[in-house]
Amino acid sequence: MTPRLPAEVGTARSWRPLGGGSICDAWVVETDRGARVVVKRTPYDPTLEADGLAALAAAGAPVPGVLAVEPDPDRAGGVLVVEHVSGPPDWAGLGAALAELHRSTSPHGRFGWHRDNLIGRLPQRNPWTTDWREFYAEHRLRPHLSAPALDAGLRRRLLAALEGPLYELLPARPPASLIHGDLWSGNIVDGRWLVDPAVCYADREHELAFTELFGGVPRALLDAYTATWPLPDGWQRRRPALQLYHLLVHVAHFGAGYNAPIADRLDALGW
C-alpha cells in the first residue's frame, strides 16, 4: 500500500513499513522534497496525538515535530505526519529531560487536560479535578473496572480500595505535572525521543511507575531523573497503586492474562 501524504508534505518517493505498533499503520517515507518523515494512518482522531506532541514540545521534551495532521471527514481516523527521528541512545539525558518536563505544571493547579484523549484504543477521561486522589480513582481506575476480562474478585478488591485505602495512600495535592501518559519502552525511540503520548496533568510518580512496570527502560533514566528532581518520601510504597491503571488498561486491551499482576499489586498494598 502506498502511504498517502497530506499535500503540504509532498508525495511519497519511497517508503517502508514501520513495525512495533498494534493500533496504527505507519511508514518511514522519503518524500519528493527530500525529507524523511513518519506517516501514521490512525483509527482515531489524529489531532489528539498532535495536540499531545505539541504540548510536550512546548514544555521542552524531546519529541518529533508535527508536520501535518489531517482528520478523515468520513471516518473516525486520519493521517499524522511527524519528523523522522533517530540517534544514539541517551537514557540519562532523557531522564533529565523528563524531570524538566514534569516541572511544567498546570497553571491552575488542577489535574486533567483541556480535552479527553486516548490510552491505546481506549478513551481517557480528563476532566479538571482539584484532588489527585479523586482524579486517579474516578477517571483512571473506575472506568476500567467493568472490563469483561477483569476477575470478579479483583474487581471487588479494587472497588473496596476506592472507598478509602487509595485515598489514605495517595497525596491530595502533589504538583500537577505535565506527563507523557503512556511512557514505556515502545514509546521511546532510540533511547532519546518520546512518541505516542496520552498527555494530561497528573502526579509525576504515576508516569515513573509505568516506566518500571514491564521493564525495558534502563535504570539510567530513573537515576538521572532523581538526580535532577528527587522523588518525595514514600514513592516506593505508592508505586504499586500507581501501576494499577496501566494494568487495567492492559486487561481491557489484551485480556485476563494481566489479572495476576493486578493481584500482585493489591497483595503488596494489603488491599
DORO-143830 format. One line per field, with one value per atom (N, C-alpha, C): residue number from 1; atom name; x, y, z. Coordinates in Angstrom, 2 decimals, decimal comma. Each point is the difference from the previous one (the first is absolute). Layout:
<kekols>
k	c(NUM ...)
a	c(CA ...)
u	c(X ...)
v	c(Y ...)
w	c(Z ...)
</kekols>
This chain:
<kekols>
k	c(1 1 1 2 2 2 3 3 3 4 4 4 5 5 5 6 6 6 7 7 7 8 8 8 9 9 9 10 10 10 11 11 11 12 12 12 13 13 13 14 14 14 15 15 15 16 16 16 17 17 17 18 18 18 19 19 19 20 20 20 21 21 21 22 22 22 23 23 23 24 24 24 25 25 25 26 26 26 27 27 27 28 28 28 29 29 29 30 30 30 31 31 31 32 32 32 33 33 33 34 34 34 35 35 35 36 36 36 37 37 37 38 38 38 39 39 39 40 40 40 41 41 41 42 42 42 43 43 43 44 44 44 45 45 45 46 46 46 47 47 47 48 48 48 49 49 49 50 50 50 51 51 51 52 52 52 53 53 53 54 54 54 55 55 55 56 56 56 57 57 57 58 58 58 59 59 59 60 60 60 61 61 61 62 62 62 63 63 63 64 64 64 65 65 65 66 66 66 67 67 67 68 68 68 69 69 69 70 70 70 71 71 71 72 72 72 73 73 73 74 74 74 75 75 75 76 76 76 77 77 77 78 78 78 79 79 79 80 80 80 81 81 81 82 82 82 83 83 83 84 84 84 85 85 85 86 86 86 87 87 87 88 88 88 89 89 89 90 90 90 91 91 91 92 92 92 93 93 93 94 94 94 95 95 95 96 96 96 97 97 97 98 98 98 99 99 99 100 100 100 101 101 101 102 102 102 103 103 103 104 104 104 105 105 105 106 106 106 107 107 107 108 108 108 109 109 109 110 110 110 111 111 111 112 112 112 113 113 113 114 114 114 115 115 115 116 116 116 117 117 117 118 118 118 119 119 119 120 120 120 121 121 121 122 122 122 123 123 123 124 124 124 125 125 125 126 126 126 127 127 127 128 128 128 129 129 129 130 130 130 131 131 131 132 132 132 133 133 133 134 134 134 135 135 135 136 136 136 137 137 137 138 138 138 139 139 139 140 140 140 141 141 141 142 142 142 143 143 143 144 144 144 145 145 145 146 146 146 147 147 147 148 148 148 149 149 149 150 150 150 151 151 151 152 152 152 153 153 153 154 154 154 155 155 155 156 156 156 157 157 157 158 158 158 159 159 159 160 160 160 161 161 161 162 162 162 163 163 163 164 164 164 165 165 165 166 166 166 167 167 167 168 168 168 169 169 169 170 170 170 171 171 171 172 172 172 173 173 173 174 174 174 175 175 175 176 176 176 177 177 177 178 178 178 179 179 179 180 180 180 181 181 181 182 182 182 183 183 183 184 184 184 185 185 185 186 186 186 187 187 187 188 188 188 189 189 189 190 190 190 191 191 191 192 192 192 193 193 193 194 194 194 195 195 195 196 196 196 197 197 197 198 198 198 199 199 199 200 200 200 201 201 201 202 202 202 203 203 203 204 204 204 205 205 205 206 206 206 207 207 207 208 208 208 209 209 209 210 210 210 211 211 211 212 212 212 213 213 213 214 214 214 215 215 215 216 216 216 217 217 217 218 218 218 219 219 219 220 220 220 221 221 221 222 222 222 223 223 223 224 224 224 225 225 225 226 226 226 227 227 227 228 228 228 229 229 229 230 230 230 231 231 231 232 232 232 233 233 233 234 234 234 235 235 235 236 236 236 237 237 237 238 238 238 239 239 239 240 240 240 241 241 241 242 242 242 243 243 243 244 244 244 245 245 245 246 246 246 247 247 247 248 248 248 249 249 249 250 250 250 251 251 251 252 252 252 253 253 253 254 254 254 255 255 255 256 256 256 257 257 257 258 258 258 259 259 259 260 260 260 261 261 261 262 262 262 263 263 263 264 264 264 265 265 265 266 266 266 267 267 267 268 268 268 269 269 269 270 270 270 271 271 271)
a	c(N CA C N CA C N CA C N CA C N CA C N CA C N CA C N CA C N CA C N CA C N CA C N CA C N CA C N CA C N CA C N CA C N CA C N CA C N CA C N CA C N CA C N CA C N CA C N CA C N CA C N CA C N CA C N CA C N CA C N CA C N CA C N CA C N CA C N CA C N CA C N CA C N CA C N CA C N CA C N CA C N CA C N CA C N CA C N CA C N CA C N CA C N CA C N CA C N CA C N CA C N CA C N CA C N CA C N CA C N CA C N CA C N CA C N CA C N CA C N CA C N CA C N CA C N CA C N CA C N CA C N CA C N CA C N CA C N CA C N CA C N CA C N CA C N CA C N CA C N CA C N CA C N CA C N CA C N CA C N CA C N CA C N CA C N CA C N CA C N CA C N CA C N CA C N CA C N CA C N CA C N CA C N CA C N CA C N CA C N CA C N CA C N CA C N CA C N CA C N CA C N CA C N CA C N CA C N CA C N CA C N CA C N CA C N CA C N CA C N CA C N CA C N CA C N CA C N CA C N CA C N CA C N CA C N CA C N CA C N CA C N CA C N CA C N CA C N CA C N CA C N CA C N CA C N CA C N CA C N CA C N CA C N CA C N CA C N CA C N CA C N CA C N CA C N CA C N CA C N CA C N CA C N CA C N CA C N CA C N CA C N CA C N CA C N CA C N CA C N CA C N CA C N CA C N CA C N CA C N CA C N CA C N CA C N CA C N CA C N CA C N CA C N CA C N CA C N CA C N CA C N CA C N CA C N CA C N CA C N CA C N CA C N CA C N CA C N CA C N CA C N CA C N CA C N CA C N CA C N CA C N CA C N CA C N CA C N CA C N CA C N CA C N CA C N CA C N CA C N CA C N CA C N CA C N CA C N CA C N CA C N CA C N CA C N CA C N CA C N CA C N CA C N CA C N CA C N CA C N CA C N CA C N CA C N CA C N CA C N CA C N CA C N CA C N CA C N CA C N CA C N CA C N CA C N CA C N CA C N CA C N CA C N CA C N CA C N CA C N CA C N CA C N CA C N CA C N CA C N CA C N CA C N CA C N CA C N CA C N CA C N CA C N CA C N CA C N CA C N CA C N CA C N CA C N CA C N CA C N CA C N CA C N CA C N CA C N CA C N CA C N CA C N CA C N CA C N CA C N CA C N CA C N CA C N CA C N CA C N CA C N CA C N CA C N CA C N CA C N CA C N CA C N CA C N CA C N CA C N CA C N CA C)
u	c(0,84 -0,84 0,88 -0,33 0,72 -0,55 0,82 -0,50 -0,35 -1,17 -0,44 0,46 0,58 0,49 -0,89 -0,22 -0,66 0,79 -0,70 0,62 1,17 -0,09 1,06 1,33 -0,02 1,23 0,66 -0,79 0,52 -0,57 0,69 -0,42 1,10 -0,41 0,95 0,83 1,31 0,92 0,39 0,21 0,28 -0,47 -0,23 -0,52 0,25 -0,05 0,07 -0,90 -0,63 -0,86 0,82 -0,61 0,63 -0,72 0,72 -0,60 -0,07 -0,59 -0,02 -1,33 -0,89 -1,29 -1,09 -1,06 -1,12 -1,30 0,04 -1,22 0,01 1,12 0,10 0,86 -0,22 0,95 0,97 1,29 1,00 1,09 0,57 1,07 1,06 1,24 1,05 0,01 -0,14 -0,21 1,07 0,56 0,83 -0,90 -0,08 -0,91 0,72 -0,80 0,57 0,74 -0,09 0,72 1,29 0,35 1,25 -0,06 -1,19 -0,14 -0,32 0,43 -0,37 -0,99 -1,16 -1,07 -0,61 -0,77 -0,79 -1,47 -0,68 -1,41 -0,80 -0,99 -0,85 -1,44 -0,59 -1,43 -0,70 -0,81 -0,57 -1,48 -0,49 -1,44 -0,71 0,72 -0,54 0,33 -0,60 0,24 1,48 0,76 1,45 0,33 -0,98 0,29 0,25 -0,52 0,27 1,50 0,62 1,43 0,82 -0,42 0,71 -0,04 -1,14 -0,15 0,97 0,11 0,91 1,44 0,39 1,39 0,32 -0,95 0,24 0,17 -0,79 0,11 1,35 0,43 1,30 1,13 -0,09 1,03 0,08 -1,15 -0,02 0,64 -0,04 0,61 1,47 0,53 1,41 0,34 -1,00 0,27 0,52 0,82 0,53 -1,04 -0,70 -1,02 0,20 -0,46 0,05 -0,98 0,35 -0,89 -1,17 -1,16 -1,18 0,07 -0,05 0,09 -1,36 -0,92 -1,34 -0,94 -1,24 -1,04 -1,26 -0,63 -1,13 -1,07 -0,99 -1,10 -0,77 -0,53 -0,82 -1,44 -0,60 -1,37 -1,05 0,38 -0,98 0,10 0,99 0,12 0,78 0,00 0,72 1,47 0,71 1,42 0,63 1,19 0,67 1,46 0,77 1,43 0,78 1,08 0,92 1,38 0,69 1,36 0,90 1,07 0,96 1,40 0,92 1,41 0,49 0,88 0,68 1,19 0,05 1,07 0,83 1,25 0,90 1,21 0,87 1,22 0,46 1,22 0,50 -0,78 -0,18 -0,75 0,63 -0,87 0,43 -1,02 0,00 -1,01 0,13 1,24 0,19 -0,53 0,30 -0,51 -1,52 -0,60 -1,45 -0,59 0,65 -0,48 0,00 1,08 0,07 -1,05 -0,21 -1,01 -1,40 -0,24 -1,31 -0,26 1,02 -0,17 -0,33 0,66 -0,30 -1,40 -0,44 -1,37 -0,98 0,24 -0,92 -0,01 1,00 -0,03 -0,99 -0,46 -1,05 -1,33 -0,60 -1,18 -1,24 -1,13 -1,28 -0,07 -0,38 -0,01 -1,01 -1,03 -0,99 0,09 1,04 0,25 -0,90 -0,83 -0,92 0,54 -0,58 0,39 -1,00 0,50 -0,87 0,63 -0,84 0,46 -1,17 0,29 -1,07 -0,94 0,32 -0,86 0,24 -0,96 0,21 0,88 0,74 0,82 -0,06 1,06 -0,01 1,20 -0,17 1,11 -0,09 0,89 -0,16 -1,26 -0,90 -1,28 -1,11 0,28 -1,05 -0,12 -1,23 -0,15 0,64 0,59 0,62 -0,64 -0,74 -0,73 0,93 -0,13 0,92 -0,71 -1,10 -0,65 0,88 -0,02 0,80 -0,46 0,97 -0,29 1,03 -0,47 0,89 0,81 -0,59 0,60 0,58 1,31 0,64 -0,60 -0,31 -0,56 -1,32 -0,83 -1,28 0,22 0,92 0,26 0,45 0,94 0,52 -1,06 -0,75 -1,01 -1,14 -0,54 -1,24 0,20 1,16 0,18 1,12 0,67 0,98 -0,40 -0,25 -0,29 -1,45 -0,95 -1,39 -0,52 0,35 -0,55 0,35 1,04 0,43 -0,38 -0,73 -0,38 -1,12 -0,61 -1,05 0,52 1,31 0,57 -0,40 -0,56 -0,46 1,09 1,25 1,08 0,54 -0,44 0,49 -0,64 0,84 -0,48 -0,96 -1,11 -1,04 0,53 0,85 0,57 0,89 0,79 0,84 -0,86 -1,09 -0,90 -0,51 -0,40 -0,49 1,10 1,22 1,11 0,31 -0,04 0,27 -1,09 -1,25 -1,09 0,15 0,39 0,21 1,13 1,06 1,13 -0,42 -0,92 -0,45 -0,85 -0,47 -0,84 0,80 1,32 0,76 1,50 0,46 1,45 0,80 -0,51 0,72 0,15 -1,05 0,02 0,95 0,16 0,92 1,45 0,25 1,37 0,53 -0,81 0,49 -0,13 0,87 -0,13 -1,14 -0,61 -1,12 0,45 1,12 0,40 1,50 0,50 1,38 0,06 1,19 0,06 -0,73 -0,81 -0,75 0,90 0,83 1,02 -0,55 0,50 -0,28 0,73 -0,74 0,64 -0,28 0,90 -0,20 -1,22 -0,16 -1,21 0,01 0,90 0,06 1,46 0,80 1,45 0,54 0,21 0,67 1,01 0,79 1,11 -0,46 -1,20 -0,49 -0,33 -0,14 -0,28 1,21 1,17 1,27 0,82 0,40 0,77 1,47 0,79 1,46 0,49 -0,77 0,44 0,10 -0,72 0,16 -1,21 -0,96 -1,15 -1,30 -0,98 -1,30 -1,03 -0,81 -1,05 -1,28 -1,09 -1,30 -0,48 -0,16 -0,39 -1,48 -0,33 -1,38 -0,02 0,26 0,38 -1,13 0,39 -0,87 0,89 -0,61 0,69 -0,33 1,04 -0,16 1,15 -0,05 1,14 1,12 1,18 1,12 0,37 -0,31 0,29 -0,77 -1,16 -0,80 0,76 0,65 0,80 1,15 0,73 1,17 -0,39 -1,17 -0,45 -0,15 -0,50 -0,20 1,32 1,00 1,28 0,61 -0,34 0,58 -0,93 -1,17 -0,99 0,42 0,45 0,31 1,48 0,83 1,41 0,28 1,24 0,38 0,52 -0,21 0,54 1,18 1,19 1,19 -0,05 0,69 0,07 0,58 0,82 0,62 -1,03 -1,17 -1,03 -0,48 -0,37 -0,49 1,10 1,23 1,09 0,22 -0,03 0,18 -1,20 -1,18 -1,20 0,10 0,28 0,03 1,17 1,08 1,09 -0,42 -0,91 -0,48 -1,11 -0,93 -1,12 -0,35 0,52 -0,25 -1,49 -0,35 -1,38 -0,28 -1,24 -0,32 0,03 0,17 0,02 -1,27 0,16 -1,15 -0,37 0,78 -0,38 0,01 0,92 0,02 -1,29 -0,52 -1,23 -1,22 0,01 -1,12 0,05 1,17 0,18 -0,96 -0,23 -0,93 -1,40 -0,47 -1,33 -0,02 1,08 0,04 0,25 0,33 0,13 -1,32 -1,00 -1,28 -0,69 0,13 -0,71 0,44 1,29 0,45 -0,22 -0,01 -0,34 -1,47 -0,88 -1,40 -0,20 0,74 -0,06 0,44 1,02 0,45 -1,04 -0,69 -1,09 -1,05 -0,36 -1,03 0,46 1,29 0,53 0,27 0,60 0,62 -0,56 -0,82 -0,67 0,50 -0,47 0,15 1,43 0,93 1,38 0,61 -0,61 0,54 -0,70 -0,88 -0,60 1,03 0,92 0,98 0,86 0,54 0,78 -0,84 -1,28 -0,87 -0,11 -0,21 -0,07 1,30 1,13 1,29 0,09 -0,45 0,07 -0,95 -1,20 -0,95 0,53 0,62 0,59 1,10 0,85 1,10 -0,51 -1,15 -0,59 -0,82 -0,30 -0,85 -1,47 -0,42 -1,38 -0,78)
v	c(-1,20 1,20 1,25 0,94 1,26 0,94 0,45 0,94 1,34 0,50 1,29 1,10 1,05 1,12 1,21 0,79 1,29 0,84 0,82 0,71 0,88 0,57 0,93 -0,71 -1,33 -0,75 -0,45 -0,16 -0,49 -1,36 -0,74 -1,35 -0,99 -1,26 -1,04 -0,45 0,06 -0,49 -1,44 -0,32 -1,38 -0,12 -1,23 -0,20 -1,43 -0,17 -1,33 -0,01 -1,14 -0,08 0,16 0,60 0,18 -0,90 -0,98 -0,98 0,49 -0,86 0,26 0,45 0,52 0,47 -1,04 0,09 -0,94 0,72 1,32 0,76 0,71 0,61 0,80 -0,71 0,36 -0,33 1,16 -0,30 1,07 -0,37 1,04 -0,18 1,09 -0,35 0,99 0,32 1,28 0,41 1,02 -0,22 1,02 0,77 1,31 0,79 0,52 0,49 0,56 1,30 0,51 1,22 -0,31 -1,27 -0,40 -0,15 0,04 -0,13 -1,45 -0,42 -1,31 0,25 -0,61 0,25 -1,33 0,04 -1,15 0,35 -0,89 0,18 -1,05 0,44 -0,91 0,14 -1,13 -0,02 -0,49 0,86 -0,27 -0,38 -0,90 -0,27 0,96 0,98 1,01 1,38 1,00 1,38 0,33 0,24 0,24 1,31 0,91 1,24 -0,26 -1,13 -0,33 -0,20 -0,76 -0,25 1,25 0,73 1,23 1,00 0,09 0,89 -0,38 -1,30 -0,45 0,28 -0,28 0,26 1,49 0,83 1,44 0,49 -0,56 0,39 -0,42 -1,21 -0,47 0,84 0,31 0,82 1,38 0,59 1,33 0,00 -1,16 -0,12 -0,42 -0,12 -0,31 -1,47 -0,87 -1,43 -0,39 -1,04 -0,44 -0,84 0,62 -0,68 0,38 -0,84 0,40 1,12 0,88 1,09 -0,48 0,59 -0,32 0,82 -0,70 0,65 0,19 -0,92 0,10 -0,90 0,41 -0,81 0,18 -1,11 0,04 -0,98 0,46 -0,90 -0,41 -1,21 -0,50 0,43 0,76 0,47 -1,10 -1,16 -1,07 -1,13 0,03 -1,08 0,52 -0,79 0,40 -0,36 0,80 -0,27 1,12 -0,26 0,99 -0,32 1,03 -0,15 1,02 -0,46 0,86 -0,18 1,10 -0,04 0,73 -0,68 0,59 -0,18 0,74 -0,14 -1,42 -0,50 -1,25 0,33 -0,63 0,29 -1,26 0,20 -1,11 0,57 -0,89 0,46 -1,01 0,14 -0,93 0,13 -1,10 0,07 0,99 0,68 0,91 -0,09 -1,14 -0,23 0,99 0,33 0,97 1,37 0,40 1,27 0,01 -1,13 -0,09 0,08 -0,63 0,09 1,42 0,73 1,40 0,84 -0,28 0,74 -0,29 -1,24 -0,37 0,76 0,11 0,77 1,45 0,57 1,39 0,11 -1,00 0,00 0,05 -0,81 -0,07 1,29 0,82 1,30 0,95 -0,35 0,78 -0,42 0,86 -0,36 0,77 -0,55 0,61 1,42 0,97 1,39 0,27 -0,84 0,19 -1,08 -0,83 -0,99 -1,21 -0,13 -1,13 -1,11 -1,16 -1,20 -0,22 -0,46 -0,23 0,56 0,34 0,55 0,75 0,82 0,82 -0,80 -1,28 -0,86 -1,45 -0,84 -1,42 -0,51 -1,07 -0,57 -1,52 -0,67 -1,46 -0,58 -1,21 -0,82 -1,29 -0,17 -1,09 0,22 -0,99 0,14 0,54 0,19 0,28 1,48 0,47 1,41 0,27 1,17 0,43 1,32 -0,03 1,18 0,93 1,29 0,99 1,22 -0,14 1,19 0,68 1,31 0,73 -0,36 -0,41 -0,53 0,57 0,47 0,63 -1,02 -1,15 -1,00 -1,14 -0,24 -1,05 -1,37 -0,26 -1,30 -0,24 1,03 -0,11 -0,21 0,77 -0,14 -1,42 -0,51 -1,33 -1,08 0,12 -1,01 0,01 1,19 0,09 0,08 0,51 0,21 -0,84 -0,78 -0,95 -1,44 -0,29 -1,38 -0,41 0,75 -0,44 -0,27 0,80 -0,27 -1,38 -0,65 -1,28 -1,19 0,25 -1,11 -0,86 0,47 -0,78 -0,85 -0,02 -0,81 -1,46 -0,66 -1,38 -0,96 0,26 -0,92 0,18 1,04 0,22 -1,02 -0,69 -0,99 0,65 -0,69 0,55 0,29 -0,89 0,23 1,22 0,20 1,19 1,26 -0,10 1,15 0,42 -0,96 0,32 0,63 -0,52 0,56 1,43 0,24 1,34 0,98 -0,42 0,86 0,35 -0,97 0,27 0,99 -0,12 0,93 1,43 0,17 1,33 0,65 -0,79 0,54 0,52 -0,07 0,52 -0,21 -1,26 -0,24 0,79 0,14 0,77 1,45 0,57 1,39 0,19 -1,04 0,09 -0,09 -0,66 -0,22 1,18 0,53 1,00 1,41 0,90 1,40 0,68 0,97 0,71 1,02 0,70 1,11 -0,02 -1,06 0,07 0,99 0,38 0,85 -0,66 0,80 -0,50 0,13 -1,01 0,03 -0,42 0,62 -0,48 -1,32 -1,06 -1,30 -0,50 -0,85 -0,66 -0,88 -0,79 -0,75 -1,44 -0,38 -1,39 -0,36 0,24 -0,05 -1,38 -0,79 -1,29 -0,08 -1,07 -0,07 0,08 -0,51 0,03 1,39 0,96 1,37 0,91 -0,63 0,74 -0,43 0,94 -0,28 0,22 -1,05 0,08 0,52 -0,25 0,39 1,49 0,80 1,45 0,82 -0,60 0,74 -0,61 0,85 -0,45 0,10 -1,05 -0,02 -0,56 0,10 -0,60 0,39 1,27 0,41 -0,16 0,00 0,04 1,02 1,24 1,02 0,38 0,48 0,68 0,61 0,76 0,43 -1,00 -0,54 -1,08 0,05 -0,86 -0,20 -0,64 0,57 -0,51 -1,44 -0,40 -1,38 -1,01 0,41 -0,88 -0,34 0,98 -0,20 -0,99 0,24 -0,81 -1,43 -0,15 -1,34 -0,87 0,58 -0,78 -0,37 0,87 -0,32 -1,27 -0,34 -1,18 -1,21 0,15 -1,08 -1,23 0,16 -1,13 -0,10 0,83 -0,04 0,66 -0,11 0,54 1,42 0,69 1,35 -0,07 0,31 -0,16 0,83 -0,50 0,69 1,39 0,22 1,31 1,10 -0,30 1,03 0,46 -0,94 0,38 0,65 -0,50 0,59 1,47 0,27 1,38 0,86 -0,61 0,74 0,45 -0,94 0,33 0,91 -0,07 0,94 1,42 0,11 1,31 0,52 -0,91 0,38 -1,20 -0,06 -1,17 -0,21 -1,26 -0,36 0,17 0,30 0,17 -1,33 0,07 -1,20 -0,81 -1,31 -0,89 -0,40 0,42 -0,31 -1,50 -0,75 -1,45 -0,65 0,51 -0,55 0,30 1,14 0,39 -0,62 -0,46 -0,45 -1,11 -1,06 -1,05 0,54 0,96 0,58 0,77 0,69 0,80 -0,82 -1,28 -0,91 -0,66 0,13 -0,69 0,51 1,29 0,54 -0,68 -0,04 -0,59 -1,51 -0,65 -1,42 -0,21 0,85 -0,10 0,28 0,95 0,28 -1,23 -0,70 -1,22 -1,11 -0,12 -0,97 0,32 1,27 0,40 -0,23 0,22 -0,18 -1,47 -0,72 -1,29 -1,19 0,24 -1,11 -0,36 -1,18 -0,41 -0,31 -0,10 -0,27 1,06 1,17 1,07 0,07 -0,95 -0,04 -0,31 -0,90 -0,42 1,16 0,85 1,13 1,00 0,12 0,86 -0,59 -1,32 -0,66 0,20 -0,08 0,20 1,38 1,04 1,36 0,17 -0,56 0,11 -0,73 -1,14 -0,74 0,83 0,61 0,80 1,19 0,53 1,14 -0,41 -1,30 -0,47 0,33 0,13 0,35 -1,25)
w	c(0,00 0,00 0,00 -0,87 -0,04 1,06 0,94 1,01 -0,64 0,33 -0,51 0,94 -0,56 0,80 -0,22 1,05 -0,21 -0,99 -0,76 -1,11 0,45 1,20 0,42 0,27 0,12 0,25 -1,30 -1,04 -1,27 -0,34 -0,85 -0,36 0,36 0,16 0,41 -1,19 0,18 -1,04 0,29 1,28 0,43 1,44 0,44 1,34 0,46 1,31 0,60 1,23 0,26 1,19 1,27 1,00 1,30 0,99 0,53 0,89 1,43 0,86 1,42 0,55 -0,84 0,49 -0,24 0,81 -0,15 -0,33 -0,12 -0,23 -1,34 -0,36 -1,21 -1,05 -1,27 -1,06 -0,12 -0,12 -0,05 -0,99 -0,61 -0,97 0,20 -0,28 -0,21 -1,48 -0,32 -1,39 -0,39 -1,20 -0,64 -0,95 0,17 -0,84 -1,24 -0,92 -1,22 0,26 1,23 0,37 0,75 0,09 0,63 1,49 0,59 1,44 0,37 1,18 0,56 1,13 -0,10 0,97 0,42 1,08 0,42 -0,23 -0,71 -0,32 0,76 0,78 0,75 -0,50 -0,32 -0,30 1,26 0,60 1,31 -0,11 0,89 0,08 0,94 0,55 0,91 -0,55 0,58 -0,42 0,19 -1,07 0,16 0,70 0,11 0,71 1,49 0,53 1,40 0,23 -0,89 0,13 -0,32 -1,02 -0,36 1,15 0,67 1,15 1,11 0,28 1,04 -0,35 -1,24 -0,41 0,07 -0,39 0,05 1,44 0,92 1,40 0,57 -0,31 0,47 -0,58 -1,29 -0,63 0,63 0,29 0,61 1,38 0,67 1,33 -0,09 -1,21 -0,18 -0,08 -0,10 -0,06 -1,38 -0,09 -1,29 -0,74 -0,94 -0,80 -1,46 -0,92 -1,41 -0,26 -0,90 -0,36 -0,84 0,21 -0,81 -1,28 -1,14 -1,30 -0,66 0,27 -0,59 0,78 0,10 0,62 -0,82 -0,35 -0,92 0,46 0,77 0,35 -1,24 0,02 -1,10 0,25 -0,91 0,25 -0,07 -0,54 -0,21 1,00 0,88 0,98 1,21 1,05 1,22 -0,15 -0,72 -0,21 -0,80 -0,54 -0,80 -0,16 -0,31 -0,28 0,81 0,60 0,74 -0,60 -0,25 -0,53 0,98 0,42 0,92 -0,54 0,56 -0,37 0,29 -0,83 0,31 0,90 1,17 0,95 0,24 0,30 0,32 0,70 0,46 0,66 1,00 0,50 1,00 1,30 0,74 1,26 0,98 0,74 1,05 1,13 0,70 1,03 1,16 0,35 1,07 -0,41 -1,23 -0,49 -0,05 -0,38 -0,05 1,41 0,98 1,37 0,52 -0,28 0,43 -0,72 -1,30 -0,76 0,52 0,42 0,55 1,30 0,84 1,24 -0,30 -1,00 -0,37 -0,58 -0,78 -0,50 1,17 1,03 1,12 0,83 -0,15 0,67 -0,66 -1,18 -0,66 0,61 0,78 0,78 -0,46 0,35 -0,34 0,53 -0,82 0,46 1,11 0,11 1,05 1,07 -0,06 1,03 -0,03 -1,03 -0,06 -0,90 0,17 -0,75 -1,13 -1,16 -1,15 -1,26 -0,95 -1,27 -0,62 -1,01 -0,58 -0,91 -0,23 -0,80 0,43 -0,20 0,17 -1,13 0,24 -1,06 0,10 -0,38 -0,07 0,72 0,54 0,47 -0,81 -0,96 -0,95 -0,82 0,00 -0,71 0,89 1,27 0,97 0,30 0,24 0,39 1,35 0,12 1,25 0,40 1,11 0,45 0,76 -0,27 0,60 0,56 0,75 0,54 1,04 0,02 0,98 1,41 0,83 1,33 0,98 1,13 0,98 0,79 0,30 0,87 -0,85 0,13 -0,78 0,30 1,25 0,37 -0,72 -0,06 -0,71 -1,49 -0,57 -1,44 -0,33 0,78 -0,28 0,23 1,09 0,31 -0,99 -0,30 -0,76 -1,50 -0,45 -1,43 -0,60 0,84 -0,50 0,36 1,25 0,39 -0,24 0,52 -0,04 -1,42 -1,02 -1,32 -0,55 0,54 -0,55 0,88 1,06 0,89 -0,60 -1,06 -0,66 -1,15 -0,20 -1,10 0,19 -1,02 0,15 0,44 -0,38 0,32 1,41 0,71 1,37 0,94 0,76 0,96 1,00 0,29 0,88 1,40 0,51 1,32 0,03 -1,06 -0,08 -0,11 -0,74 -0,12 1,38 0,81 1,35 0,84 -0,10 0,77 -0,44 -1,28 -0,51 0,41 -0,08 0,43 1,48 0,81 1,42 0,21 -0,82 0,13 -0,32 -0,96 -0,37 1,08 0,95 1,06 1,20 -0,06 1,13 -0,08 -0,14 0,04 -1,03 -1,21 -1,01 0,43 0,57 0,44 1,19 0,81 1,13 -0,45 -1,13 -0,48 -0,81 -0,91 -0,95 0,56 -0,42 0,42 -0,74 0,64 -0,62 -1,03 0,27 -0,86 -0,30 -0,63 -0,48 -1,17 -0,45 -1,19 -1,17 -0,69 -1,16 -1,23 -0,22 -1,04 -1,36 -1,05 -1,34 -0,20 -0,34 -0,22 -1,41 -0,48 -1,29 0,06 1,06 0,25 -0,45 -0,89 -0,47 -0,22 1,03 -0,15 0,34 -1,05 0,12 -1,13 -0,01 -0,95 -1,45 -0,30 -1,38 -0,49 0,90 -0,39 0,18 0,05 0,04 -1,21 -0,82 -1,21 0,28 -0,22 0,10 1,35 1,05 1,33 0,22 -0,84 0,16 -0,45 -0,70 -0,51 0,52 0,33 0,47 -1,12 -0,17 -1,01 0,61 -0,74 0,35 1,41 0,27 1,35 0,27 1,30 0,50 1,13 -0,33 0,98 0,93 1,16 0,95 1,07 0,90 1,21 1,10 0,63 0,98 0,98 1,01 0,88 -0,81 0,05 -0,79 0,38 1,24 0,40 -0,84 -0,48 -0,86 -1,28 -0,59 -1,21 0,26 1,07 0,28 0,38 0,63 0,36 -1,24 -1,08 -1,22 -0,66 0,10 -0,65 0,58 1,25 0,64 -0,02 -0,63 0,08 -0,79 -1,22 -0,87 -0,35 0,60 -0,32 -1,34 -0,43 -1,30 0,04 1,13 0,16 0,95 -0,47 0,84 1,28 1,01 1,28 -0,13 -1,02 -0,18 -0,13 -0,54 -0,14 1,37 0,88 1,32 0,83 -0,11 0,76 -0,39 -1,31 -0,46 0,38 -0,05 0,39 1,46 0,89 1,42 0,37 -0,79 0,22 -0,37 -0,97 -0,44 0,91 0,38 0,86 0,88 1,20 0,87 0,24 0,18 0,31 1,49 0,37 1,42 0,75 1,29 0,83 -0,20 0,01 -0,10 -1,41 -1,01 -1,38 -0,27 0,66 -0,23 0,51 1,11 0,56 -0,88 -0,64 -0,86 -1,39 -0,40 -1,39 -0,41 0,81 -0,46 -0,30 0,80 -0,25 -1,31 -0,31 -1,21 -1,25 0,18 -1,16 -0,36 0,86 -0,25 -1,26 -0,28 -1,17 -1,29 -0,25 -1,26 -0,03 1,15 0,01 -0,35 0,51 -0,39 -1,49 -0,52 -1,44 -0,79 0,49 -0,69 0,08 1,13 0,07 -1,05 -0,11 -0,96 -1,43 -0,28 -1,36 -0,33 0,94 -0,34 0,77 1,02 0,64 1,38 0,46 1,40 0,41 -0,93 0,35 0,91 0,07 0,85 1,35 0,31 1,33 1,08 -0,30 1,01 0,49 -0,88 0,52 0,78 -0,31 0,82 1,41 0,08 1,31 0,77 -0,69 0,66 0,63 -0,73 0,55 1,18 -0,12 1,11 1,25 -0,22 1,11 0,66 -0,83 0,54 0,82 -0,41 0,70 1,21 0,13 1,08 -0,21 -1,27 -0,32 -0,44)
</kekols>
